[in-house]
Amino acid sequence: MSSNKSILWEKTKAFLLKNTMVIALVVVYLFFVIRSEGRMFLPQNINNLIMQNSYVVILAVGMLLCILTGGNIDLSVGATVCLVGAIAGVLMVNLGWNIYLVMILCLLVGVAIGVWQGFWIAYVRIPPFIVTLAGMLLFRGLAQAILGGTTISGFSDAYLAIFNNYVNIPALDSGAIKYSSIIFGIICCIVFVASTIWTNLNKKRKGYTAEKPGSLYTRIALLCGIVMLLMYKLSLYKGVPYILLWLIGIVAVYTYITAKTTFGRHFYALGGNEKATKLSGINTNRIYFSAYVNVSFLSALAALVVAARFTSANPAAGTNYELDAIGSCFIGGASAYGGIGKVSGVVVGAVLMGVLNLGMNIIGVDSNFQKVVKGLVLLAAVIFDVVSKRRAVKSFA
């Protein structure tokens, strides 16, 4: 009897450790729902949570690749957002260039920034902190010079619609309930269930440890329930925002790259042990270089999202965005030492940061105290990571 209790306790502990941040997210969200007397759960606020934190998710996905290489970070992502936004404002608004041509040019500028920084980091081996700190100053200065200290507004409706509009199918969305949102939720759940079960079956076939049926189906039911609840709430407002489709696409692509490709696994190997990775024949310089090209590319995409969100290019745009991205990664389970972290965890971390921001704003917490709370949450996440590793090392020894 005692052995059964011990096994149950070990399984429960393993489940809690594996899903700590997800549980924390649910608890924090429910706390704000109660404290705000249900306002946090209004359809408009759920929509705001997605719209206001879209740039954090995009930046955090890119930042994860840098962190995986050994706990490295990119301090210049906020400045890159500002610079690319400034270029987009000048070309689209002041010069009247075609919006799609400008978007491509802006993404290429992001890639060029990544190539510039990646070269110094990967091939000259200047510490990433120094290179990206210099980039933060350089790109912010260039952005302010381009804007001349003024704000450029007046982006075309066609450009704003790419990121700010909502899915609207006349046959489904003409009434008070936007049924396309519910259908979209069902499709997402079907894809998730199929991919999860297929992955688990593949693990069994290859002889790896597969998730137990009880745990697997419980997780599927809970996540599908949450997705359908959120989609129902969105259906009561304006439906599925386009930016959510962008986020799903980005998360899906980078989840596949990091989890299913050899190239993606190299990031984890590099962060785990650079010398061993190099001796195994992997080009570590190329991995470093790729990480910084990717994060700059995603920063440029985030700049386009931010410009559309605020309908302007502002000299102060992107301020402290790098801190939000870094915080989301560590809160989402990325290791401060590199080699550990998932895109799904980063999304959870970004959403948790967004819930904290929105919840504290709704209940009227002082803005200065909000920074204190976020700082404590970030510190707690890193402490949890460090303590967990030490316990794992002791138990292994």
Phi, psi and chi 1 to 4 in degrees:
 res  aa     phi    psi   chi1   chi2   chi3   chi4
   1 MET       -  -45.3 -173.2   71.4  175.6      -
   2 SER   -65.7  -34.0   59.8      -      -      -
   3 SER   -67.1  -37.7   63.2      -      -      -
   4 ASN   -63.6  -41.4  -71.1  -22.4      -      -
   5 LYS   -64.3  -38.5  -74.8 -176.1  178.4  180.0
   6 SER   -64.9  -42.5  177.2      -      -      -
   7 ILE   -64.6  -42.7  -67.1  170.9      -      -
   8 LEU   -62.2  -41.7 -179.4   61.2      -      -
   9 TRP   -64.3  -41.2  166.2 -115.8      -      -
  10 GLU   -64.4  -40.7  -71.7  -61.2  -36.6      -
  11 LYS   -65.5  -41.8  -73.1 -177.6  178.3  179.5
  12 THR   -64.0  -43.5  -56.9      -      -      -
  13 LYS   -63.4  -41.8 -171.1  165.8   70.8  170.9
  14 ALA   -63.7  -40.8      -      -      -      -
  15 PHE   -63.2  -44.3  176.0   81.4      -      -
  16 LEU   -64.8  -41.5  -68.1  174.4      -      -
  17 LEU   -65.7  -38.7  -73.4  172.5      -      -
  18 LYS   -69.7  -31.1 -173.7  178.2  178.9 -179.7
  19 ASN  -118.1   28.7  -59.9  -79.8      -      -
  20 THR   -56.6  -49.2  -58.2      -      -      -
  21 MET   -70.5  -33.5  -74.0  -57.6  118.6      -
  22 VAL   -65.4  -44.4  175.5      -      -      -
  23 ILE   -63.0  -42.9  -65.1  168.7      -      -
  24 ALA   -60.8  -40.5      -      -      -      -
  25 LEU   -61.4  -45.8  172.4   59.7      -      -
  26 VAL   -63.4  -44.2  172.8      -      -      -
  27 VAL   -63.1  -45.6  170.3      -      -      -
  28 VAL   -63.9  -42.2  170.0      -      -      -
  29 TYR   -63.3  -45.9 -170.4   79.8      -      -
  30 LEU   -62.9  -36.5  -68.6  175.8      -      -
  31 PHE   -59.6  -45.3  168.2   76.8      -      -
  32 PHE   -72.7  -30.8  -78.0  118.9      -      -
  33 VAL   -61.8  -44.1  168.7      -      -      -
  34 ILE   -68.1  -47.6  -65.3  169.0      -      -
  35 ARG   -65.5  -31.3  -72.5  -77.5  -74.2  114.9
  36 SER   -91.5    7.1   65.3      -      -      -
  37 GLU    57.1   40.9  -61.8  177.1  -14.0      -
  38 GLY    89.4   -8.3      -      -      -      -
  39 ARG   -64.6  -30.8  -76.4  177.2  -67.9  161.6
  40 MET   -63.0  -23.4 -173.5   73.1  176.1      -
  41 PHE   -99.7    7.2 -159.1   48.9      -      -
  42 LEU   -68.2  144.6  -68.7  174.3      -      -
  43 PRO   -53.0  -39.1  -27.5   35.1      -      -
  44 GLN   -65.1  -37.8 -175.3  172.5   -6.4      -
  45 ASN   -72.7  -32.1  -78.8  -32.0      -      -
  46 ILE   -65.5  -41.1  -68.9  175.8      -      -
  47 ASN   -62.5  -42.8  176.2   78.5      -      -
  48 ASN   -62.7  -36.4  -70.7  -19.1      -      -
  49 LEU   -60.0  -39.6 -176.4   62.6      -      -
  50 ILE   -72.0  -48.6  -63.6  169.3      -      -
  51 MET   -66.0  -41.9  -59.2  -68.9  -78.2      -
  52 GLN   -75.4  -22.0  -68.3  173.0    5.6      -
  53 ASN  -113.8   12.4  -66.4  -79.1      -      -
  54 SER   -62.4  -41.7   53.8      -      -      -
  55 TYR   -65.7  -31.0   75.1   89.3      -      -
  56 VAL   -65.8  -43.3 -178.5      -      -      -
  57 VAL   -61.5  -46.4  174.5      -      -      -
  58 ILE   -61.6  -48.0  -63.6  170.6      -      -
  59 LEU   -66.2  -38.7  -67.8  176.0      -      -
  60 ALA   -66.9  -35.6      -      -      -      -
  61 VAL   -62.2  -43.2  168.6      -      -      -
  62 GLY   -67.4  -41.2      -      -      -      -
  63 MET   -62.8  -32.2 -169.6   67.9   72.0      -
  64 LEU   -58.2  -40.1  174.4   65.6      -      -
  65 LEU   -62.0  -38.7  -61.6 -179.4      -      -
  66 CYS   -66.9  -43.9  -62.2      -      -      -
  67 ILE   -64.9  -36.4  -68.5  172.8      -      -
  68 LEU   -61.6  -28.3  -73.1  176.0      -      -
  69 THR   -74.9    1.4   61.0      -      -      -
  70 GLY   137.1   30.1      -      -      -      -
  71 GLY    79.0   14.8      -      -      -      -
  72 ASN   -77.0  155.3  -58.7  -53.9      -      -
  73 ILE  -133.8  168.0   56.1  175.6      -      -
  74 ASP  -121.5  108.6 -173.9  -17.0      -      -
  75 LEU   -81.4   -6.0  -66.3  173.5      -      -
  76 SER   -96.9    1.7   68.6      -      -      -
  77 VAL   -63.5  -37.8  -66.1      -      -      -
  78 GLY   -64.5  -42.7      -      -      -      -
  79 ALA   -66.6  -35.6      -      -      -      -
  80 THR   -64.1  -40.9  -59.2      -      -      -
  81 VAL   -58.3  -44.1  167.3      -      -      -
  82 CYS   -64.9  -46.4 -173.6      -      -      -
  83 LEU   -64.7  -48.4  175.5   58.2      -      -
  84 VAL   -65.6  -38.1  173.5      -      -      -
  85 GLY   -62.1  -39.5      -      -      -      -
  86 ALA   -64.2  -43.7      -      -      -      -
  87 ILE   -62.7  -43.0  -67.2  170.7      -      -
  88 ALA   -61.9  -42.0      -      -      -      -
  89 GLY   -63.5  -45.0      -      -      -      -
  90 VAL   -64.9  -46.3  168.8      -      -      -
  91 LEU   -71.6  -42.2  -64.0 -179.2      -      -
  92 MET   -77.7  -47.6  -75.8 -171.6 -160.1      -
  93 VAL   -88.3  -53.8  179.6      -      -      -
  94 ASN   -73.3  -40.4  -68.0   -2.8      -      -
  95 LEU  -100.7  -13.2  -59.6 -179.4      -      -
  96 GLY    71.0   28.5      -      -      -      -
  97 TRP   -69.9  160.6  -74.3   22.8      -      -
  98 ASN   -60.4  131.8  178.6  -85.4      -      -
  99 ILE   -63.7  -35.5   59.8  170.9      -      -
 100 TYR   -73.3  -37.3  -61.1  105.4      -      -
 101 LEU   -63.6  -42.7  174.1   61.1      -      -
 102 VAL   -65.2  -40.5  173.4      -      -      -
 103 MET   -60.7  -42.5  -72.0  174.8   66.9      -
 104 ILE   -64.4  -44.0  -67.3  171.3      -      -
 105 LEU   -62.0  -39.1  -72.6  174.8      -      -
 106 CYS   -64.9  -41.6  -74.3      -      -      -
 107 LEU   -65.0  -35.7  -65.5  176.3      -      -
 108 LEU   -68.7  -34.5  -70.2  176.0      -      -
 109 VAL   -62.1  -41.8  167.9      -      -      -
 110 GLY   -60.3  -43.4      -      -      -      -
 111 VAL   -63.3  -42.0  171.2      -      -      -
 112 ALA   -61.7  -40.0      -      -      -      -
 113 ILE   -62.9  -41.6  -70.7  171.4      -      -
 114 GLY   -64.4  -39.4      -      -      -      -
 115 VAL   -63.8  -43.4  168.8      -      -      -
 116 TRP   -59.7  -51.4  165.2  -98.1      -      -
 117 GLN   -73.4  -38.5  -62.4 -164.4  131.5      -
 118 GLY   -62.1  -35.2      -      -      -      -
 119 PHE   -62.1  -49.0  169.4   75.8      -      -
 120 TRP   -66.6  -35.6  -63.4  113.1      -      -
 121 ILE   -76.9  -47.1  -66.9  167.5      -      -
 122 ALA   -81.9  -40.7      -      -      -      -
 123 TYR  -104.7  -29.0  -63.3  101.8      -      -
 124 VAL   -95.2  -17.7 -176.4      -      -      -
 125 ARG    63.4   41.0  -72.0  -60.4  174.1  136.2
 126 ILE   -81.2  136.1  -62.3  175.1      -      -
 127 PRO   -54.1  135.2  -26.8   34.8      -      -
 128 PRO   -54.5  -36.1  -25.4   33.8      -      -
 129 PHE   -58.9  -43.4 -177.9   88.4      -      -
 130 ILE   -69.9  -47.2  -58.9  -60.0      -      -
 131 VAL   -60.9  -47.6  173.6      -      -      -
 132 THR   -75.6  -27.2   58.6      -      -      -
 133 LEU   -65.8  -43.1  177.5   61.0      -      -
 134 ALA   -61.9  -40.8      -      -      -      -
 135 GLY   -62.7  -38.9      -      -      -      -
 136 MET   -58.3  -44.6  179.9  175.6   71.2      -
 137 LEU   -71.3  -44.0  -59.0  172.7      -      -
 138 LEU   -63.0  -51.3  172.2   62.7      -      -
 139 PHE   -71.8  -34.2  -55.1  140.3      -      -
 140 ARG   -65.2  -42.3  177.2   72.8   64.0  179.4
 141 GLY   -63.6  -42.5      -      -      -      -
 142 LEU   -62.3  -41.5  -74.9  173.5      -      -
 143 ALA   -62.4  -44.4      -      -      -      -
 144 GLN   -68.3  -33.1  -68.1  176.8  -14.3      -
 145 ALA   -67.4  -41.3      -      -      -      -
 146 ILE   -64.3  -42.0  -69.7  170.7      -      -
 147 LEU   -80.9  -18.4  -66.8  171.9      -      -
 148 GLY    64.6   28.0      -      -      -      -
 149 GLY    76.2    6.1      -      -      -      -
 150 THR  -112.1  164.6   61.7      -      -      -
 151 THR   -99.1  133.6  -62.6      -      -      -
 152 ILE  -100.7  120.9  -63.9  177.0      -      -
 153 SER  -125.9  173.0   56.5      -      -      -
 154 GLY   101.8   28.3      -      -      -      -
 155 PHE   -62.1  146.3  -76.1   94.7      -      -
 156 SER   -67.2  153.3   68.0      -      -      -
 157 ASP   -62.1  -33.2  -69.3  -21.4      -      -
 158 ALA   -63.2  -39.3      -      -      -      -
 159 TYR   -70.8  -45.5  170.6   68.2      -      -
 160 LEU   -61.6  -33.9  -61.0  179.1      -      -
 161 ALA   -65.1  -28.5      -      -      -      -
 162 ILE   -60.0  -34.8  -65.5  172.2      -      -
 163 PHE  -113.0  -24.4  -60.8  105.3      -      -
 164 ASN  -102.4  -15.1  -67.1  -14.7      -      -
 165 ASN   -78.0  177.3  -88.4   16.6      -      -
 166 TYR  -124.5  149.8  -64.0   79.2      -      -
 167 VAL   -62.2  128.3  173.9      -      -      -
 168 ASN  -141.2  108.8 -170.5  -69.5      -      -
 169 ILE  -108.2  109.4  -57.6  172.8      -      -
 170 PRO   -48.8  -39.2  -27.8   35.3      -      -
 171 ALA   -68.5  -21.7      -      -      -      -
 172 LEU  -112.2  -25.3  -62.9  171.3      -      -
 173 ASP  -117.2   23.2  -58.4  -31.5      -      -
 174 SER   -81.5  -17.1   56.2      -      -      -
 175 GLY   -97.3 -165.2      -      -      -      -
 176 ALA   -69.8  -30.7      -      -      -      -
 177 ILE  -101.1  127.8  -62.9  177.9      -      -
 178 LYS   -89.3   94.9  -46.2  -57.8  178.7 -173.5
 179 TYR   -66.9  -21.8  -72.8  101.6      -      -
 180 SER   -62.1  -30.1   63.5      -      -      -
 181 SER   -65.1  -43.4  176.6      -      -      -
 182 ILE   -66.8  -42.3  -63.7  173.5      -      -
 183 ILE   -63.2  -40.8  -66.9  172.1      -      -
 184 PHE   -61.2  -40.8  178.9   73.0      -      -
 185 GLY   -62.2  -41.8      -      -      -      -
 186 ILE   -63.3  -42.7  -67.0  171.3      -      -
 187 ILE   -62.2  -44.4  -67.2  171.3      -      -
 188 CYS   -59.7  -42.3  -72.4      -      -      -
 189 CYS   -65.3  -40.8  -71.7      -      -      -
 190 ILE   -63.1  -45.3  -69.3  172.1      -      -
 191 VAL   -62.8  -43.7  171.7      -      -      -
 192 PHE   -63.2  -46.2  170.9   69.9      -      -
 193 VAL   -61.7  -47.3  170.2      -      -      -
 194 ALA   -61.9  -45.8      -      -      -      -
 195 SER   -68.7  -37.2   62.5      -      -      -
 196 THR   -67.2  -46.5  -57.4      -      -      -
 197 ILE   -66.4  -40.4  -67.3  175.6      -      -
 198 TRP   -62.7  -42.8  177.9 -103.4      -      -
 199 THR   -62.3  -42.3  -59.7      -      -      -
 200 ASN   -65.2  -40.0 -149.3   49.5      -      -
 201 LEU   -66.1  -38.0  -70.9  173.6      -      -
 202 ASN   -62.8  -39.8  -91.9  -17.3      -      -
 203 LYS   -61.7  -41.8  -74.8 -178.2  178.9  179.1
 204 LYS   -63.4  -44.2  -77.7 -175.9  178.7  178.7
 205 ARG   -63.1  -34.9  -84.8 -162.8  -71.7  -94.5
 206 LYS   -89.1    0.1  -66.6  175.8 -179.2  178.1
 207 GLY    85.5   10.9      -      -      -      -
 208 TYR   -85.2  165.0  -61.1  131.5      -      -
 209 THR   -71.7  118.5  -57.0      -      -      -
 210 ALA   -99.1  158.0      -      -      -      -
 211 GLU   -71.3  139.8 -167.1  171.3   -5.8      -
 212 LYS   -64.3  143.8  -60.2  -66.6 -177.3 -177.1
 213 PRO   -53.2  -43.0  -26.5   34.1      -      -
 214 GLY   -60.7  -48.6      -      -      -      -
 215 SER   -65.3  -41.2  172.9      -      -      -
 216 LEU   -62.0  -51.1  176.7   67.6      -      -
 217 TYR   -72.3  -28.7  -64.6  127.7      -      -
 218 THR   -65.8  -44.8  -59.9      -      -      -
 219 ARG   -63.5  -42.5 -178.1  163.5   63.7   88.5
 220 ILE   -61.7  -45.7  -72.6  174.0      -      -
 221 ALA   -63.5  -42.3      -      -      -      -
 222 LEU   -65.7  -47.2  -73.9  173.5      -      -
 223 LEU   -66.7  -40.6  -71.0  175.1      -      -
 224 CYS   -65.9  -36.9  -72.5      -      -      -
 225 GLY   -63.0  -42.9      -      -      -      -
 226 ILE   -65.0  -43.8  -69.3  171.3      -      -
 227 VAL   -60.6  -46.6  167.8      -      -      -
 228 MET   -66.7  -35.9  -70.6  -50.7  -58.5      -
 229 LEU   -64.4  -44.0  179.9   58.9      -      -
 230 LEU   -65.7  -41.5  -68.1  178.2      -      -
 231 MET   -65.1  -36.4  -72.0  -60.1  107.0      -
 232 TYR   -64.4  -41.9  172.0   71.1      -      -
 233 LYS   -62.7  -42.7  -77.5  -69.8 -176.8  177.2
 234 LEU   -64.9  -32.6  -71.1  177.0      -      -
 235 SER   -66.3  -21.1   74.7      -      -      -
 236 LEU   -85.4   -8.4  -61.7  176.7      -      -
 237 TYR  -106.0  -98.8 -175.1   57.2      -      -
 238 LYS  -121.0    1.8  -65.2 -179.2  180.0  179.7
 239 GLY    97.2 -156.8      -      -      -      -
 240 VAL   -82.4  119.6  177.5      -      -      -
 241 PRO   -73.0  145.4   23.8  -30.0      -      -
 242 TYR   -57.4  -35.6  -78.3  174.5      -      -
 243 ILE   -62.4  -29.2 -169.3   60.7      -      -
 244 LEU   -65.2  -36.8 -179.1   59.5      -      -
 245 LEU   -65.8  -40.5  -57.5 -179.6      -      -
 246 TRP   -60.0  -45.9  -80.1   91.9      -      -
 247 LEU   -64.2  -42.6  -65.7  180.0      -      -
 248 ILE   -61.7  -41.6  -69.9  172.7      -      -
 249 GLY   -62.8  -46.5      -      -      -      -
 250 ILE   -63.2  -47.0  -67.9  165.8      -      -
 251 VAL   -62.8  -41.2  168.7      -      -      -
 252 ALA   -63.9  -44.8      -      -      -      -
 253 VAL   -63.7  -48.0  167.5      -      -      -
 254 TYR   -76.2  -25.7  -81.2   89.4      -      -
 255 THR   -65.3  -43.7  -63.6      -      -      -
 256 TYR   -63.2  -44.9  178.2   79.3      -      -
 257 ILE   -61.0  -48.0  -69.9  172.3      -      -
 258 THR   -75.5  -30.5   54.5      -      -      -
 259 ALA  -100.6  -25.6      -      -      -      -
 260 LYS  -117.7   -7.0  -58.3  -66.3 -176.4 -178.5
 261 THR  -113.5  152.6   66.7      -      -      -
 262 THR   -62.5  -41.4  -56.4      -      -      -
 263 PHE   -57.5  -43.3  172.5   69.0      -      -
 264 GLY   -65.6  -38.4      -      -      -      -
 265 ARG   -68.3  -22.2  -57.4  -47.5  -62.5  176.7
 266 HIS   -64.1  -30.5  -72.0  170.4      -      -
 267 PHE   -63.2  -41.9  -72.9   94.4      -      -
 268 TYR   -68.0  -40.8  -67.2   91.7      -      -
 269 ALA   -63.5  -42.3      -      -      -      -
 270 LEU   -62.5  -43.1  176.5   58.7      -      -
 271 GLY   -69.6  -28.0      -      -      -      -
 272 GLY   -74.6  -45.3      -      -      -      -
 273 ASN  -163.6  102.4 -170.1  -39.3      -      -
 274 GLU   -65.0  -42.2 -177.7  177.1   -5.2      -
 275 LYS   -63.3  -45.3  -71.8 -176.5  178.9  178.9
 276 ALA   -64.3  -37.8      -      -      -      -
 277 THR   -63.6  -43.0  -57.1      -      -      -
 278 LYS   -66.2  -41.1 -162.8  167.8 -174.0  176.7
 279 LEU   -67.2  -24.1  -70.2  171.1      -      -
 280 SER   -80.8   -0.6   66.3      -      -      -
 281 GLY   100.1    3.9      -      -      -      -
 282 ILE   -84.3  135.2  -64.5  171.8      -      -
 283 ASN   -77.9   93.5 -171.9  -23.9      -      -
 284 THR   -67.1  -31.6   55.4      -      -      -
 285 ASN   -61.0  -40.7  -69.8  -15.4      -      -
 286 ARG   -65.5  -35.5 -170.7 -174.3   68.9  169.6
 287 ILE   -67.5  -45.8  -57.8  -57.6      -      -
 288 TYR   -56.9  -47.9  -82.1  121.2      -      -
 289 PHE   -59.3  -46.1 -176.5   78.6      -      -
 290 SER   -62.2  -38.3  -59.8      -      -      -
 291 ALA   -59.9  -43.1      -      -      -      -
 292 TYR   -80.4  -27.3  -75.9   90.1      -      -
 293 VAL   -67.2  -43.2  170.1      -      -      -
 294 ASN   -64.6  -44.8  -88.7  -81.6      -      -
 295 VAL   -66.9  -34.2   71.2      -      -      -
 296 SER   -72.4  -37.6  -65.2      -      -      -
 297 PHE   -60.1  -46.3  168.5   76.9      -      -
 298 LEU   -69.0  -29.7  -71.0  174.0      -      -
 299 SER   -65.2  -38.9  -62.6      -      -      -
 300 ALA   -65.0  -40.6      -      -      -      -
 301 LEU   -64.3  -41.8  179.6   56.5      -      -
 302 ALA   -61.2  -35.2      -      -      -      -
 303 ALA   -62.0  -41.0      -      -      -      -
 304 LEU   -65.8  -38.5  -63.0  174.0      -      -
 305 VAL   -65.1  -44.8  171.9      -      -      -
 306 VAL   -65.7  -42.0  169.3      -      -      -
 307 ALA   -61.2  -40.0      -      -      -      -
 308 ALA   -70.7  -37.7      -      -      -      -
 309 ARG   -63.0  -45.3  171.4   67.8 -179.5  164.0
 310 PHE   -96.7    1.2  -64.7  106.9      -      -
 311 THR    52.5   31.4   67.3      -      -      -
 312 SER  -162.9  162.1   65.0      -      -      -
 313 ALA  -110.4  117.5      -      -      -      -
 314 ASN  -119.0  139.5 -167.9  -57.1      -      -
 315 PRO   -60.4  -22.3  -20.2   30.9      -      -
 316 ALA   -95.6    2.0      -      -      -      -
 317 ALA   -61.3  143.4      -      -      -      -
 318 GLY    84.3    1.2      -      -      -      -
 319 THR   -63.5  125.5  -57.4      -      -      -
 320 ASN    67.2   11.3  -68.3  -27.7      -      -
 321 TYR   -64.1  -33.3  -79.0   13.5      -      -
 322 GLU   -62.6  -33.4   59.1  -82.4   -4.3      -
 323 LEU   -69.4  -38.8  -56.5 -177.3      -      -
 324 ASP   -63.0  -42.2  -70.1  -27.5      -      -
 325 ALA   -67.0  -45.7      -      -      -      -
 326 ILE   -63.4  -44.8  -65.8  166.7      -      -
 327 GLY   -60.2  -41.5      -      -      -      -
 328 SER   -62.8  -37.9  -62.5      -      -      -
 329 CYS   -65.5  -48.3  -71.1      -      -      -
 330 PHE   -70.4  -39.1  -70.8  138.0      -      -
 331 ILE   -64.7  -33.2  -69.5  170.6      -      -
 332 GLY   -81.8    7.0      -      -      -      -
 333 GLY   105.0   -0.4      -      -      -      -
 334 ALA   -68.1  140.0      -      -      -      -
 335 SER   -80.6  139.7  172.1      -      -      -
 336 ALA   -67.3  -13.4      -      -      -      -
 337 TYR  -100.5   -5.0  -56.9  107.0      -      -
 338 GLY    90.4  166.9      -      -      -      -
 339 GLY    84.5   -9.2      -      -      -      -
 340 ILE  -134.9  134.0  -63.8  173.9      -      -
 341 GLY   150.7  148.7      -      -      -      -
 342 LYS  -129.8  152.5  -68.3 -177.6  178.0  179.8
 343 VAL   -62.3  -39.5  173.1      -      -      -
 344 SER   -61.8  -38.3   57.1      -      -      -
 345 GLY   -65.5  -38.9      -      -      -      -
 346 VAL   -61.9  -40.7  163.8      -      -      -
 347 VAL   -62.5  -43.0  173.7      -      -      -
 348 VAL   -60.3  -44.1  170.8      -      -      -
 349 GLY   -62.0  -42.5      -      -      -      -
 350 ALA   -65.4  -41.4      -      -      -      -
 351 VAL   -65.2  -39.7  173.8      -      -      -
 352 LEU   -61.7  -42.9  179.7   55.5      -      -
 353 MET   -60.7  -41.8  -67.1  -80.4  -78.9      -
 354 GLY   -65.6  -39.8      -      -      -      -
 355 VAL   -63.5  -42.1  167.6      -      -      -
 356 LEU   -60.9  -46.7  -74.7  170.8      -      -
 357 ASN   -61.4  -51.9  -73.2  -30.6      -      -
 358 LEU   -66.7  -43.8 -177.1   61.1      -      -
 359 GLY   -62.2  -44.8      -      -      -      -
 360 MET   -67.8  -32.9  -72.4 -170.6  -71.2      -
 361 ASN   -66.8  -41.2  -75.8  -28.8      -      -
 362 ILE   -65.5  -41.2  -70.1  174.2      -      -
 363 ILE   -88.4    1.8   65.1  176.0      -      -
 364 GLY    80.9   34.2      -      -      -      -
 365 VAL   -74.8  138.3  175.6      -      -      -
 366 ASP   -56.8  138.3 -179.9   77.9      -      -
 367 SER   -60.4  -33.9   59.6      -      -      -
 368 ASN   -67.8  -40.2  -65.3  -43.0      -      -
 369 PHE   -70.2  -27.6 -170.0   69.2      -      -
 370 GLN   -59.7  -40.7  -71.3 -174.3   26.2      -
 371 LYS   -63.9  -37.0  -64.6  175.5 -177.3  177.2
 372 VAL   -62.2  -45.8  173.5      -      -      -
 373 VAL   -62.0  -47.2  171.9      -      -      -
 374 LYS   -64.2  -37.1  -71.3 -167.8  -73.8 -174.9
 375 GLY   -63.8  -42.0      -      -      -      -
 376 LEU   -66.8  -38.1  -69.8  173.1      -      -
 377 VAL   -64.2  -43.5  169.7      -      -      -
 378 LEU   -63.4  -45.0  174.5   57.9      -      -
 379 LEU   -62.0  -41.4  180.0   60.8      -      -
 380 ALA   -62.6  -39.0      -      -      -      -
 381 ALA   -64.9  -42.7      -      -      -      -
 382 VAL   -69.7  -40.3  175.8      -      -      -
 383 ILE   -59.9  -43.3  -70.6  172.5      -      -
 384 PHE   -59.6  -42.1  177.1   78.7      -      -
 385 ASP   -62.8  -47.6  171.9   54.9      -      -
 386 VAL   -65.5  -45.9  172.7      -      -      -
 387 VAL   -64.4  -40.9  171.4      -      -      -
 388 SER   -60.7  -41.7  -63.0      -      -      -
 389 LYS   -65.7  -41.6  -80.8 -174.1  174.3   54.3
 390 ARG   -63.0  -41.4  -75.4 -179.9 -178.2  171.2
 391 ARG   -64.7  -40.0  -73.8 -178.5  177.4  174.5
 392 ALA   -63.7  -40.4      -      -      -      -
 393 VAL   -65.9  -42.1  170.0      -      -      -
 394 LYS   -64.4  -42.6  -73.9  179.9 -179.0  177.7
 395 SER   -66.9  -34.3   62.9      -      -      -
 396 PHE   -69.4  -38.3 -179.3   77.0      -      -
 397 ALA   -70.7      -      -      -      -      -
